[in-house]
């Protein structure tokens, strides 16, 4: 579980091509490891994407 927040934009470059950029922040559920060594984990990811799209 967790959540994902993102923002992006797509813009036409000409008749057939467009460009797109996107940013996502992904936060996963926290968890604890208990054993010989204990740790508390709160993982997350930052994801950036850039795309060039072609339309027929």
C-alpha positions as CSV (number, residue, x, y, z in Angstrom):
1,X,0.0,0.0,0.0
2,X,0.9,3.6,-0.1
3,X,0.1,6.6,-2.4
4,X,1.3,8.2,-5.6
5,X,1.3,12.0,-6.3
6,X,2.1,13.2,-9.8
7,X,2.1,16.0,-12.2
8,X,2.7,16.2,-15.9
9,X,2.2,18.2,-19.1
10,X,2.0,17.3,-22.8
11,X,2.6,19.9,-25.5
12,X,2.2,19.6,-29.3
13,X,5.5,20.2,-31.2
14,X,4.0,20.0,-34.7
15,X,1.3,18.0,-36.6
16,X,2.6,14.6,-35.7
17,X,4.9,15.0,-32.7
18,X,4.2,16.0,-29.1
19,X,6.4,16.0,-26.0
20,X,5.5,15.0,-22.5
21,X,7.2,15.3,-19.1
22,X,5.9,13.8,-15.9
23,X,7.0,13.7,-12.2
24,X,5.7,11.2,-9.7
25,X,6.3,10.9,-5.9
26,X,5.6,7.4,-4.7
27,X,5.3,6.7,-0.9
28,X,5.0,3.1,0.3
29,X,3.7,1.9,3.6
30,X,6.2,2.0,6.5
31,X,7.3,-1.3,8.0
32,X,9.6,-2.5,10.8
33,X,12.1,-5.3,10.7
34,X,12.4,-7.0,14.1
35,X,15.0,-9.6,14.7
36,X,18.7,-9.7,15.6
37,X,18.9,-6.2,14.0
38,X,15.9,-4.0,14.1
39,X,15.1,-1.2,11.7
40,X,12.3,1.0,10.8
41,X,11.7,1.6,7.0
42,X,9.7,4.3,5.3
43,X,10.4,3.7,1.5
44,X,9.6,6.2,-1.2
45,X,10.5,6.9,-4.9
46,X,10.9,9.9,-7.1
47,X,10.3,9.2,-10.8
48,X,10.8,11.6,-13.7
49,X,9.7,10.7,-17.2
50,X,10.2,12.5,-20.6
51,X,8.5,11.2,-23.7
52,X,8.4,12.0,-27.4
53,X,5.2,10.9,-29.0
54,X,4.4,10.3,-32.7
55,X,0.9,10.3,-34.1
56,X,0.0,8.7,-37.4
